[in-house]
Amino acid sequence: MAEVKYIGSTERIYPLYKLIPLTAHLAANDITEEQALAGSGITTTHLSDPYSFISRQQVTAVFDNFLRLTPGRASPLELGASFRLTDYGFYGYALLSSATVRDAVNFGLTYRELATPIVELELDESGDAAAWIIRALPDFTLHEAMERFVQEYQSGILLSLHKSVSGNAFRLSSASFAFSAPAGAAHYHSVLNCPIEFDAASTALRFDKTWLERRPLGSHAITFQLVQDTCHDMLERINGGRGIVGDIYRHLLSQSGQFASLEEMAVRLGLHSRTLRRKIISEGSTYQKIVDEVKFKLASTYLTRTEMTHESISERLGFSDASSFRRAFKRWTHLSPNDFRKRP
């Protein structure tokens, strides 16, 4: 399993997941995207670009704008609860297709860097109920209002994810928050639908442990293996690919099946194609080598984890026909796709 080295708060390695509900809410309240993104270094173009990556510092800059633009008018808890599993891309599909909810939880914690972490999460099973404990990230200092915001927001996201994985029958048994009750706290009860304690020692969401052993609504072994392998590759690149090669790798993996040319990738990265080529060479690679590596990782996954035909794989990877795919695979591995698939 890939382990993640320390990631600074300014490193732009995260997708835009955490910002989707906020920008949608602000737009519904006649607040422009330019106002929502002011001072963050994120543009309106980035919001519609699946290849854009941002830092934790940029995320909290948008959160600060949200607090400033909607004082007392919006609930972070409700916003988090509006989050959709599909907003998390490959990561979300892996949660949904896990064998059990416990497996989904273990996956979520292992690959949490793919979900733009804004808090520290721990699942505590030492008591009668399972409990999500939500704490501040030790390396990411926030002001008091922001700390409260992210804990509420994450609480809503956790509830939404559980309901997406287990169905609307999922219920919390109780919740506690490490801050005082706000004026008009009725929305806490309407969203969480359980007993709530404020001024508690920690922020926690508790639920019956038996939920952990149930099958998610979309449990599917092959789908899970496919998206887990992709998430593993993405996590490896977060760990070791911080340069331009890592940026390209993440872009290609985030939109598997769509392989941009060097010129198209240069546009996405805001560089001239000659500059991009020089940067890639300086890191000891070539653009074609990066594309081939991504295609090989995906092809080897399809061959070993699925019954997909050569024709289907070649189409998925952008080859003109199955023969072209077979020749490329033989060049990469010195094995035919059939021989590779038969390996123990």
MIKE-748789 format. One record per atom (N, C-alpha, C): x, y, z; residue in three letters. Coordinates in pm, whole numbers, plus 50000, padded with zeros to 5 digits. Layout:
<pts>
XYZALA ...
</pts>
This chain:
<pts>
500844988150000MET 500005000050000MET 500875012450000MET 500535022049916ALA 501305034449911ALA 501075042450037ALA 502175047450096GLU 502065056150212GLU 502365070250166GLU 501695079850228VAL 501825093750183VAL 502785101250273VAL 503805107250211LYS 504715115750287LYS 503995128650326LYS 504665136650408TYR 504065149250452TYR 503685157850332TYR 502475162950335ILE 501965171450228ILE 501685185250285ILE 502355195350235GLY 502175208850285GLY 500835214550246GLY 500405224850319SER 499075230550297SER 498965238250166SER 500115241450104THR 500075249249980THR 500285240549855THR 500485227549872GLU 500725218849757GLU 499425216249681GLU 499435218949553ARG 498225217649471ARG 498125203449414ARG 497575194649494ILE 497495180549453ILE 496085174949466ILE 495125183049512TYR 493795177949540TYR 492785182249433TYR 491825173349401PRO 490715177549313PRO 489825187749384PRO 488845192749312LEU 487995203649362LEU 486795198949444LEU 486775185949485TYR 485615179949548TYR 484965188549657TYR 485765193149752LYS 485225199549871LYS 484515212749842LYS 484745218449725LEU 484175231649694LEU 482845230949620LEU 482485219249571ILE 481305218149484ILE 480025222849553ILE 479665217549672PRO 478415222249736PRO 478435237049770PRO 479605242249810LEU 479675256249850LEU 479425265649733LEU 480105263249622THR 479925272149508THR 478505271249453THR 477905259249458ALA 476525257649412ALA 475575265549501ALA 475795264949634HIS 474945272349727HIS 475075287349707HIS 476305292049691LEU 476525306349671LEU 475865311149543LEU 475955303149436ALA 475325306849310ALA 473815308049326ALA 473225299049407ALA 471785299349431ALA 471365311749509ALA 472345318049578ASN 472055330149655ASN 472615342749587ASN 472755341849455ASP 473175353349374ASP 474545358649411ASP 475415349749458ILE 476805353449484ILE 477655347449372ILE 478405355649303THR 479115351249184THR 480285342149219THR 480705334249122GLU 481865325649142GLU 483105333949168GLU 483215345449103GLU 484365354249124GLU 484445358649271GLU 483285361849330GLN 483275365749472GLN 483645353849561GLN 483125342149528ALA 483395330149609ALA 484865326349606ALA 485535328849492LEU 486915324349475LEU 487945335349502LEU 487505347249534ALA 488405358649550ALA 489555355549646ALA 490775358449601GLY 491945356849686GLY 492445342649703GLY 491775332949639SER 492155318949658SER 493165314149554SER 493275321449444GLY 494135316649335GLY 493435306649245GLY 492145304049272ILE 491325295149189ILE 490475304049098ILE 490375300548973THR 489565308348879THR 488265301048847THR 487355308048784THR 486095301748744THR 486335290748641THR 487375292148562THR 487725281848464THR 488095268848535THR 488815270048647HIS 489215258048723HIS 488015249948768HIS 486915256848804LEU 485755249748858LEU 485155239948758LEU 485265242948632SER 484685234248529SER 485735225348462SER 486945225548515ASP 488035217748456ASP 488345205748544ASP 488045193548498PRO 488305181648581PRO 489785179148605PRO 490645186548534TYR 492085184548550TYR 492705194448649TYR 491895202848711SER 492415212848804SER 492685206548940SER 493775210849002PHE 494105206149137PHE 494385218249225PHE 494035216949352ILE 494145228149445ILE 494795223449575ILE 495115233149661SER 495745230149790SER 494735231849903SER 495095226750019ARG 494235228550137ARG 494105243350172ARG 495175250950154GLN 495115265250182GLN 494115272250091GLN 494055268149966GLN 493075273949874GLN 491655270249913GLN 491465257949960VAL 490145253550006VAL 489655262550119VAL 490515264750219THR 490085272850333THR 489915287550295THR 490625292350192ALA 490405306050145ALA 488985307550092ALA 488505297450019VAL 487115297749970VAL 486145296450087VAL 486475288050185PHE 485635286950305PHE 485525300450375PHE 486645307450386ASP 486625320750449ASP 485695330150373ASP 485745329750241ASN 484845338050160ASN 483395334250188ASN 483145321450201PHE 481795316850228PHE 481285322550362PHE 482115321950464LEU 481725327450595LEU 481475342450587LEU 482295349250510ARG 482165363850497ARG 480925367850417ARG 480645360150313LEU 479555363650221LEU 478185359050269LEU 478155349150360THR 476865343850408THR 476835343350561THR 477065354550628PRO 477125354250775PRO 475785350150836PRO 475795338550900GLY 474595333750968GLY 473485329250876GLY 473715328950744ARG 472635325650650ARG 472695311450596ARG 473775304250624ALA 473895290750569ALA 474525281550672ALA 474085269250672SER 474595259450767SER 475645250650700SER 476895250650750PRO 477905241450696PRO 477475226850708PRO 476725223750814LEU 476245210150834LEU 475315206050719LEU 474385214850684GLU 473465211850574GLU 474185211050441GLU 475185219750423LEU 475965219350299LEU 476695206050285LEU 477325201650394GLY 478025188950392GLY 477075177350364GLY 475895178050421ALA 474905167450401ALA 474375166950259ALA 474595177650181SER 474155177850041SER 475205171749949SER 476345168150005PHE 477425162349926PHE 476985149049867PHE 477395146349742ARG 477035133749675ARG 478275124949662ARG 478045112149672LEU 479145102649663LEU 479905104149531LEU 479175106749423THR 479805108049292THR 480685120449282THR 480515130149374ASP 481375141849374ASP 482835138149405ASP 483055126149461TYR 484395121549496TYR 485065113449386TYR 484445112149270GLY 485085105249160GLY 485405090649190GLY 486605086149149PHE 487025072249171PHE 486925068449318PHE 487315077549406TYR 487295075149550TYR 485875071749596TYR 484895079149548GLY 483515076749586GLY 482995063449534GLY 483355060049409TYR 482915047349354TYR 483525035549429TYR 484735037149478ALA 485355026449557ALA 484595024349688ALA 484185035049753LEU 483395033849876LEU 482095026249848LEU 481425030049741LEU 480125024249711LEU 480225009549671LEU 481315005449608SER 481424991749558SER 482144982349653SER 482504986949773SER 483194978549871SER 482344966649914SER 482994956249966ALA 482274944050006ALA 481404946450128ALA 481874954150224THR 481104957650343THR 481334972450374THR 480504977950460VAL 480694991950501VAL 482024993350574VAL 482414983050650ARG 483714983650719ARG 484844984750617ARG 484744976950509ASP 485754977950403ASP 485774991950342ASP 484594997750325ALA 484515011350271ALA 485205021250366ALA 484975019450496VAL 485605028150595VAL 487125026650590VAL 487595014250586ASN 489045011950582ASN 489655017850456ASN 488945016250344PHE 489435022150219PHE 489475037450231PHE 488385043250283GLY 488305057650295GLY 489435063550377GLY 489795056750487LEU 490865061650573LEU 492235059650509LEU 492405048450440THR 493685045650376THR 493985055450264THR 492945058750187TYR 493135067350070TYR 492595081450095TYR 492555085750218ARG 491905098350252ARG 492545110450185ARG 493825109650147GLU 494465120950081GLU 493825123949945GLU 493105114249889LEU 492425116649762LEU 491145124649781LEU 490725126649906ALA 489465133449934ALA 489665147549990ALA 490855153149972THR 491155166750020THR 490845168050169THR 491625161450256PRO 491305161750400PRO 491425175650460PRO 490385179550532ILE 490395192550600ILE 490325190850751ILE 490145178450798VAL 490145175050940VAL 490835161650957VAL 491135158151080GLU 491655144851111GLU 490475136051152GLU 490395123951095LEU 489295114851122LEU 489785102051187LEU 489005096951283GLU 489315084151345GLU 488005076951373GLU 487925063951342LEU 486765055951376LEU 487075048551506LEU 486355051951612ASP 486565046151745ASP 485485035651771ASP 485895023251795GLU 484955012451825GLU 485125007251967GLU 485735015052054SER 486005010452190SER 484755010552278SER 483755018452242GLY 482535019152323GLY 481435010152269GLY 480225012352318ASP 479085004352274ASP 478715007252128ASP 478995019352083ALA 478685023251945ALA 479975026551871ALA 479945025851740ALA 481055030951660ALA 480945046151656ALA 482075052951654ALA 482055067651658ALA 483115073451567ALA 482695082451480TRP 483645090551403TRP 484105102051493TRP 485395102851521ILE 485955113851598ILE 486585123651499ILE 486165136151508ILE 486625146451415ILE 487475156551492ILE 488735157951449ARG 489665167151516ARG 490325176251413ARG 490945186651463ALA 491705195651375ALA 492945188351325ALA 493355191351201LEU 494615186151151LEU 495755192251231LEU 496685184051280PRO 497745189351366PRO 498675199351299PRO 498775198751165ASP 499715207351093ASP 499025218851021ASP 497765221451055PHE 496975231050977PHE 496135239551071PHE 496705250651116THR 496055259051215THR 494955267551151THR 493775267451215LEU 492625275051166LEU 492125284351275LEU 491505295551235HIS 490895304251335HIS 489615297651387HIS 489095302751496GLU 488005296051567GLU 486765293851479GLU 486375304251406ALA 485175302951321ALA 485405292551212ALA 486605292151156MET 486905282351052MET 486955268151109MET 487495266651228GLU 487545253451291GLU 486135247851311GLU 485245256551355ARG 483865252351373ARG 483225248851238ARG 483525257051138PHE 482975254851003PHE 483375241050950PHE 484685237950955VAL 485135225250895VAL 484615213150971VAL 484435214451104GLN 483915203051180GLN 482435200751146GLN 481675211551131GLU 480265210051090GLU 480185204350947GLU 480975209950859TYR 480945205950719TYR 481305191150704TYR 482365186850774GLN 482775172850766GLN 481735163650828GLN 481065168250933SER 480005160150994SER 478895157550894SER 478505168050821GLY 477465166350720GLY 477915157050608GLY 479185158250565ILE 479705149550460ILE 479695134950504ILE 480125132250627LEU 480135118450678LEU 478735112450677LEU 477755120250723LEU 476375115250723LEU 475915112350581LEU 476215121350488SER 475825119450349SER 476465106950289SER 477755104850317LEU 478445093150263LEU 477855080150318LEU 477555079950447HIS 476945067950505HIS 475595065050441HIS 474795075250421LYS 473495073050358LYS 473635068650212LYS 474635074050143SER 474875070050005SER 475305055449996SER 476125051150091VAL 476635037450090VAL 475605027550143VAL 474895031350251SER 474015021950321SER 472535024150294SER 472175035350236GLY 470775038350213GLY 470225048150315GLY 469055053550288ASN 468465063750376ASN 468035058350511ASN 468045045150526ALA 467695039250656ALA 468795041450760ALA 469995045150715PHE 471095047350809PHE 470735058450908PHE 471035056051034ARG 470745065751139ARG 471915067051235ARG 472165079351279LEU 473095081651388LEU 472385079051519LEU 473125074151618SER 472525072151751SER 472695084551838SER 473775092251816SER 473965104851888SER 475105112551822SER 475195125351856ALA 476275133651803ALA 476695143551910ALA 477975147251908SER 478475157352002SER 479395166851928SER 479435179251974PHE 480265189451911PHE 481095196652016PHE 482365199151982ALA 483295205152076ALA 483225220352070ALA 482015225752062PHE 481795240052064PHE 480385242652116PHE 480115255052150SER 478825258352210SER 477715258052105SER 476475256552153ALA 475325256052062ALA 475135269651997ALA 474915269951866PRO 474675282651799PRO 473255287451824PRO 473025300051795ALA 471655305151803ALA 470815298251697ALA 469685292951738GLY 468815285951644GLY 469435273051595GLY 469665263651687ALA 470335251051652ALA 469365240351603ALA 468155244351568ALA 467155234351527ALA 467615226351406ALA 468385232851317HIS 468795225851195HIS 469715214151224HIS 470435214551337TYR 471275203151375TYR 470405190651392TYR 469295192351461HIS 468405180951486HIS 467715176451358HIS 467355185951273SER 466665182051149SER 467605174651053SER 468885178251053VAL 469845171550965VAL 470305158351023VAL 470685158351149LEU 471275146451210LEU 470245136651264LEU 469075141851305ASN 467975133351352ASN 468405123951464ASN 469075129651566CYS 469535121751680CYS 469795131151797CYS 469955125751920PRO 470325134252034PRO 471665141152010PRO 471755153952049ILE 472965161652021ILE 473445168452149ILE 474765168152171GLU 475385174752285GLU 476375185152234GLU 476315197252291PHE 477285207652259PHE 478235209552377PHE 479315217152355ASP 480355219052457ASP 480905205652506ASP 481015196152414ALA 481525182852448ALA 483055182652440ALA 483635171852491ALA 485095170452488ALA 485615169052346ALA 484805163452256SER 485235161752117SER 484025161852026SER 484265164251898THR 483205163151799THR 483145148651752THR 481965142551763ALA 481835128251732ALA 480445125151678ALA 480385115951584LEU 479135110651530LEU 479095095751562LEU 478065091451635ARG 477985077451679ARG 476865070151607ARG 477115057051581PHE 476115048851514PHE 476295034351554PHE 475265026351532ASP 475285012151567ASP 476375004951488ASP 477184997051558LYS 478294990051494LYS 477844980151386LYS 476614975351398THR 476164965251300THR 476124970751158THR 476034984251144TRP 476064990151010TRP 477374986950939TRP 478444985151013LEU 479754982750953LEU 479834969450879LEU 479014959950919GLU 479074946650859GLU 478094944950742GLU 477334955150712ARG 476364954150603ARG 477014956750468ARG 476354952150363ARG 476854954150227ARG 476394967750174ARG 477314975450116PRO 476904988050052PRO 475924985549938PRO 475144995549905LEU 474134994149800LEU 474744990349665LEU 475944995049638GLY 476574992349509GLY 477714982349516GLY 477724973749618SER 478824964249636SER 479054955949510SER 480294956249461HIS 480624948949338HIS 482134946749336HIS 482554934249347ALA 483974931149367ALA 484854936049252ALA 484424933849128ILE 485264937649014ILE 485384952749004ILE 484254959649019THR 484294974249015THR 485214979649124THR 485094974049244PHE 485924978749355PHE 487404976949323PHE 487784965249269GLN 489184962749240GLN 489714972449136GLN 488904975249035LEU 489324984548930LEU 489564998548986LEU 488625003649063VAL 488775017349113VAL 489805017949225VAL 489955007149301GLN 490995006949403GLN 492375007749339GLN 492585000249232ASP 493875000749163ASP 494165014649111ASP 493145021149057THR 493335034749007THR 493655044349122THR 492935043149232CYS 493195051549350CYS 494595049149404CYS 495035036449401HIS 496375033149446HIS 497415040449361HIS 497225040249230ASP 498145047149140ASP 498145062149168ASP 496965067849190MET 496875082149218MET 497585085549348MET 497445076749449LEU 498095079149578LEU 499605078049566LEU 500085068749486GLU 501515067449464GLU 502075080249401GLU 501305086049311ARG 501775098149246ARG 501765110049342ARG 500815110349433ILE 500825120849536ILE 502085119349620ILE 502455107049649ASN 503605104249733ASN 504915107749664ASN 505065103349539GLY 506365104649476GLY 506415113549354GLY 505285117749303GLY 505295125249177GLY 504865139449195GLY 505645147649264ARG 505255161349289ARG 505615170649174ARG 506505165949085GLY 506935174448975GLY 505925174448862GLY 506415178948745ILE 505525180148630ILE 505055166348583ILE 505915156148596VAL 505515142548558VAL 504355137848645VAL 504425140748774GLY 503335137148864GLY 502045144448828GLY 502155157248791ASP 500975164948750ASP 500305158548628ASP 501125154848530ILE 500585148848408ILE 499945135448440ILE 500615127448522TYR 500095114348559TYR 498725115648624TYR 498585125248717ARG 497305127148786ARG 496225131648688ARG 496565140348595HIS 495595144748495HIS 495105133148411HIS 496015124748365LEU 495645113548280LEU 494795103348356LEU 495165100548480LEU 494405090748558LEU 493025095848596LEU 492905108848616SER 491615114248658SER 490575113448548SER 491025111848425GLN 490115110748311GLN 490545098848224GLN 490595086748287SER 491065075048215SER 490195072848091SER 490865069247981GLY 490165067547855GLY 490285079647765GLY 490735090847823GLN 490955103047744GLN 492415107047759GLN 493185105447653PHE 494635107647660PHE 494995119747574PHE 495185130847643ALA 495485143347575ALA 496835142647505ALA 496985150047396SER 498285151547331SER 499155160647417SER 500445160947387LEU 501345169647463LEU 500885184147454LEU 500465188247335GLU 500005202147316GLU 498755204947401GLU 497815195447404GLU 496595197247484GLU 496925197447632GLU 497855188847675MET 498245188647816MET 498935201747854MET 499735207147762ALA 500415219747790ALA 499405230847817ALA 498325231147738VAL 497265241147758VAL 496645239347896VAL 496355226847937ARG 495735224248066ARG 496635228448181ARG 497955227348159LEU 498895230848265LEU 499355245348256LEU 498845252648155GLY 499205266748141GLY 500625269048095GLY 501155259848013LEU 502535260847966LEU 502575260347813LEU 503665265347758HIS 503895263247615HIS 504355248847597HIS 504035242647486SER 504375228647466SER 505875226147473SER 506685235647422ARG 508145233947429ARG 508625234447572ARG 508005243147653THR 508375243947795THR 508015231047867THR 506825225947838LEU 506405213447901LEU 507355202047863LEU 507725201347736ARG 508625190747692ARG 509975191647764ARG 510495203747781ARG 511775205447850ARG 511665201147997ARG 510555204748062LYS 510365201148203LYS 510305185948220LYS 509585179348128ILE 509465164748136ILE 510845158248119ILE 511605163148020ILE 512945157547996ILE 513845159748117ILE 513725171448182SER 514555174348298SER 514275165048414SER 513075158948414GLU 512725149248518GLU 512945134848471GLU 513645133348358GLY 514065120248314GLY 513005112148243GLY 512055118648179SER 511005111248112SER 510655117847980SER 509675112147911THR 509095118147791THR 507585117447803THR 506895125647724TYR 505435125647734TYR 504875112147692TYR 505415106447585GLN 504905093447539GLN 505145082647643GLN 506265083347713LYS 506555073447818LYS 505525074347930LYS 505135086547967ILE 504135088248073ILE 502795082448027ILE 502385085647905VAL 501115080547852VAL 501145065347845VAL 502265059647798ASP 502375045047790ASP 502295038747928ASP 502895045248028GLU 502855039748163GLU 501425039248216GLU 500675050048194VAL 499285050348238VAL 498465039748164VAL 498665038948033LYS 497915029047955LYS 498265014847998LYS 499545012448027PHE 499934999048071PHE 499304995548205PHE 499305004948299LYS 498705002248430LYS 497224999048415LYS 496535006648333LEU 495115004048312LEU 494894990848238LEU 495704988248134ALA 495554975848058ALA 495814963648144ALA 496864964148226SER 497174952648311SER 496074950148413SER 495444960948460THR 494324959448552THR 493144952748483THR 492814957448363TYR 491694951648289TYR 491944936848258TYR 493184933348224LEU 493484919548186LEU 493454910048305LEU 493884914848421THR 493974905948537THR 492754906348627THR 491964916948617ARG 490844918448710ARG 489474917248643ARG 489444916948509THR 488164916248440THR 488244906048326THR 487114903648263GLU 487044894948146GLU 486904903248017GLU 487284915848023MET 487164924547907MET 487944918847788MET 487364919847669THR 488024915247547THR 489114925047506THR 490014920447419HIS 491044929347368HIS 490414941247295HIS 489324938747226GLU 488644949547153GLU 488144960247250GLU 487544956047362SER 487014965647460SER 488134973447526SER 489224966447558ILE 490354973147621ILE 490984983247525ILE 491164979147400SER 491784988147303SER 490955000747284SER 489634999147282GLU 488745010747270GLU 488845019647393GLU 488885013447512ARG 488975021047637ARG 490275029047644ARG 491345023647586LEU 492645030047596LEU 492995038547474LEU 492035040047382GLY 492245049147272GLY 493045043747155GLY 493165030347144PHE 493835024547027PHE 492855023646910PHE 493415023646790SER 492555023246672SER 491885009746655SER 492554999146701ASP 491964985746692ASP 492694976446788ASP 492204964146801ALA 492774954546895ALA 494204950746857ALA 494494950046729SER 495844946446684SER 496874956746731SER 496494969446723SER 497394980046770SER 497634978746920SER 496594975646994PHE 496734973647138PHE 497664961947167PHE 497484950747096ARG 498304938947122ARG 499784941647092ARG 500044948946984ARG 501434952246951ARG 502054961247058ARG 501284971147106ALA 501794980047210ALA 502054972447339ALA 501144963647376PHE 501304956247501PHE 502524947047493PHE 502754940947377LYS 503934932447359LYS 505204940747371LYS 505164953047321ARG 506324961947332ARG 506604965647478ARG 505544967647555TRP 505704971547695TRP 506224960147782TRP 505744948147759THR 505974937147853THR 506724925247794THR 506884924947663HIS 507444913347593HIS 506544901047609HIS 505294903347642LEU 504294892747652LEU 503064897047574LEU 502354887347519SER 501074890447456SER 500044892847568SER 498974900247539PRO 497934902047640PRO 497394888747694PRO 497244878747607ASN 496754865647652ASN 497724858947748ASN 499024859447716ASP 500024853447804ASP 500084860847938ASP 499944874047932PHE 499954881948055PHE 498764878148142PHE 497614876548081ARG 496374873148154ARG 496474859248217ARG 497204850048156LYS 497304836248206LYS 498324834648319LYS 499114845048344ARG 500134843948449ARG 499484841048583ARG 500134832848669PRO 499564829848801PRO 499584842148889PRO 
</pts>
